[in-house]
Amino acid sequence: MDRLVAHRPQQRHGRPVVTGRRGTSPSDLLETFWGMSGAAVTSLGGGMNSETWLVEHEGSTYVAKAVSRAAAADLATGGEVATTLARSGFVTGHPVPTRDGRMILTDPPLALLRHVPGRELDGEADEEQEWIASTLAGVHAASDPAPGPSPAAFATDWLDPRMPGVTAHPWLVAAIEAVRAETDALTVTWATLHTDPAPEAFLHDDRSGVTGLVDWAGARRGPVLYDVASAVMYLGGREHASRFLRTYLASGPLRAEEMRHLDAFSRFREAVQGVYFAGRLASDDRTGGVDRADNEKGLTDARRRLAALGVAT
């Protein structure tokens, strides 16, 4: 199976800066803005677009997450989505407001998130695919699914041939044009999307049987098929994701007729993947513990999968 590195395609910025200067370290910020004096703070390392710490304070556990200033608005929007879904009963790792009621701290950008117990899934077992599908379908069903505007209005900041590095790859420019031509005229269901539902974003608590979904910094409203296509991509394609697809169709808001457009949105998703890695290569972005070869592989893999889905590359 083709395993992928999870990422937020819209965040193409450098590693977040939370320095060790007095007053700006995670411990100092937690004390100043959340009143957590004496909290135990342990680094969890950096992801593709963020840095995180485990926070323990007075018997409770949290996760602090820092992003770049350019990504602060996405972090705040994701926090609002996670909070709304948590009120509906979903486990989302939603943010704890600062003492003055802000969803996140903006200077520097930092969120304090509820810790979600459980183990990261990998989607290899049928049972795990069922948990992933049921959780994602529940989120979509709970967020007012309805026919939306043209998909042309979606991801205009992600899928644009003018994005950095794209014109260096003529095949990618052509792919963007092809997937836009294929999807822009479709009438499909829109709902609140996670946008990056990789298996590791799903945490399953074996004791309670509850599966949480975390990492909401890319959340926005859009075509539900984009989330479904993203999940299928991360699971290794339609054949390997068969249990996920059956479970999602049985419990989600999409009818079988609309699911016929899944391949079109899989091509759309792979084009987004290509733009993301083209941008990382153009800026030599190595955040997330990857090197240039990893970014080159990400772009090559997106091209290969687009070709497998019928796009001339």
N, C-alpha and C positions, 0 to 999 in steps of 0.2 A: 504494500500500500504506500502511496505517496504522502508522507507526513509533511506538514507545513509548519512554519513559524507563525504564531498568531501575531497580528499587528492591527493597529488602527490606521487605515489608509489615509485618513485626513490629517494625521499628525506627522509632520515631516520636519520636526524641529530638533535642536540639539538636546543633550542630556539636561534635565532640570537642575537648577542650581539651588541647593539648600546648604549654605556654607556652614563651617564650624565656628564662625565669628560669634562672639557672645551676643545673644539676643536673636540669632537667626538659625541656630541649630534646631533640629526637630524637637529636642527636649525643651529648649527655651520657648519655641513657638507654641508647643502644647501647653506649657505652663502659662504663658502670657494670654493666649487666646481661647484656651479651653479650660483653664484652671486646673490642669493636671500636674500638680507639683509632685516631684519625685517619681514620675512614671518611668518604668523600665522600657527602654527603647532599643530594639535589636534590628539591625539592617537585614532586609530580605533580598537585597540586591536590586538591580535595575532590569526593567523589561525593555521592549523595543522603544517605548516612548515615555517611560516613567521610572521613578525610583520609589521603593516602598520600605516601610519599617513595621515590625510587630510592636504594638504598644500594650503594656500591661499596667493597669492602674486600679488599685482598690478592689481587686477581685474580678475585674472585667477586662476583656481583651478587645483590641481594636487593630486596625491597619491604617497607618498614615501613608498617604500617597502624594508625591510631588510630581508636577509636570512643568514644562517650560511656560513662560508667560504667554506665548502665542497660543498655547493650548488651554489656557485657564477657562475660557468661555465654554469650551466643550466639556471640561471637567464639571463646571457648574451645571450645565444643561443635563449631563448624565446624572448628576446628583439629584436633580429635581425629578427625573424620570424614575430613578431607583426608589426615591422616597414615595412617589405616587403608587408605584407597584407594591411596595412594602405595605402600604395602607390597605391594599387589596388582598394581602395575605401571602405575597411572594417573598422569598428570601433573596435579597438583592445586595447585601452589604452596603446599605444606604448610609449617607453621611450623617455625622453628628454635628449639629450647628455649633458655631462658635458662641462664646458667652454673649455676644451682642446680636446673635440671631442670623449670622451669615451662613450660607450653605457651604462655602469654602473660603479659605483665606486666599486673597488675591496677590499679596506682595510679601513674600514669594508665594506662588500658587501651591496650596497644600490643602488636602482634604483629610479629615479623620473619619474613617469608615467603620461601620459595625463589622466585627469579625464574623465570618461565616464558617461554621464548623463543617468538617467533612474532607473527603479526599478528591483530588482532581481526577476527572474522568479522562480516558483516552479514546473511548468509543469503539474499542476492539470487540467487546462482547455485545451480543444482541440486547441483553438487559440494559447495558449502559446506553445504547442507542435509543431504547425506549424511554429511559429517564430524560435524555436530552430532548427528544422529540416532544414528550408530554409537557416538559417545562417550557420550551420555546412556544409550542402551540398555545399553552395557557396564557403566556404573556401577550401574544398576538390577539387572542380572543378577548382578553380583558381590556384592550386598549382601543375600543371603538373601531373595529375593522369595517371599512366601507369602500366603495369604488372611489378611486382617487383621481387626481389630474393626470395628465400625460406623464409617463416616466421621464420625459424630457426635462421636467422640473426637478428631478431627483439627481443628487450627486454631481451637480454642476461643478463643484469644487474638487471633485475626485477624478472625474472622467473628462478631461479637457486636453486636447492636443497641445495647448499652450503651456501646460504644466512643465516644470523644470525637467530637462533631460529627455522629454518624449520625442522631440523632433530628431534626436540622434538615432532613433530607431524607426525608420519608415514603416516597417511592418506593424508597429504599435499604433502609429497614426492611422493607418488603414484599418486596423482592428477596431479602434475607437469609432471611426466612421461607420463601420459595418454593424457594430452592436447597437449604436444609437439608431441607425436606420431600421433595425429589426425591432427594437423595443419601444421607440418613442410613440408609435401609433397605437399601442396596446391599451386596452382598458382593463386594469387589474386592481385588486384589493390593496388598500393602504392601511397601515396600522403603525403603532410605535415599534421601531426596530431596535434591536441590540446592535446590529451591523457587523459584529465580529464574533459570532457564536462558535468559537473553537471549543473542542471538548474540554480543554483545561479551564475554560471559564465557568464550567458547571462543577459544583462541589456537592458530592453526595454524602449525607450523614447516614451511615449504616445503622446507627442506633435508632434514629427517628424515621428513617426511610424518606427524608425530605431532600430534594435536590435544589440547591440554590444556584443562581446565575449572577455572576459578579462582573466587574469591569464595564461600566456603562458610559465611559467617556465619549464613545462615538454615537450614542443614541440619538435618533431623530425619526421623524415620521417619514414613511416611504413605502414602496411596494413590498408586500410581505414576501414575495418570491425572492427578493434579494437576500433576506435572512435565510430562507430555505436553501437557496443556492450556495450561500456561504457555508452553511453547516455541511452540505453535501461535499463541497470542495475540501473542507478540513477532514472529512471522514474518508477521503480517498476516491470520491466519484460515486456515481449512481449504483454501480454493482456492489460496492462495499457498504454503501449507505442504505441498502434495501430495507432493513428493519426500521431505520429512522424514518424513511419515506412512508412506509406502510402505517407506522404509528402516527406520524404527523397528519397524514390524510384522514385518518380515523378520528382525530381529536382536534384538529386545527380548523381555522375559519375558511380554508380554501376548498373549493369543489374540484373534482377530478378534471373537469373541463379546463379550469384555470391552471391546474398543475401541468397541463400540456405545454405551457410556456416555460417550464423549468429550464430546458436546455438553453433557451434564449437568455435567461437571466444568469445561467452558469457562464455563458460567454461574456455577458456584461461584467460579472464578478471577476473573471480572469483578466479582463482588460483593466479593471481597477487595480488588480494585483500587479499587473505589468507597469502601470503608471507609478505606483508606489515605489517599486524597486528601481525604476528608471530615475526617479527623483533622488533616491538614496545614493545611487551611483554617481549622479551628477554633482551632488554635494559632498561625496565621500563620507556619508553618514554611517558611522559604525556603532551607534548606540545600540544597547541591548546585547552587548557581548558578541557581536558578529563582526566579521572582517569583510573586505571587499569581495572576496571569493564567495561569501555567503550571499551578498547582495546580487552578484552576477548569477548565482545559481537560482535565486528567487525569480529574477527576470527570465532566465532561460526556461525554468519550469513553467512559468505562466505562458510563455510562447508555445511550449510543447503541448500544454493542456488545451490552449486555444486551437491549435492545429487538430488535436484529437476530437475537439467539439465541432470541427468543420470550418474554422476560420482560416483563410489563406494567410500564412505568415512567412 
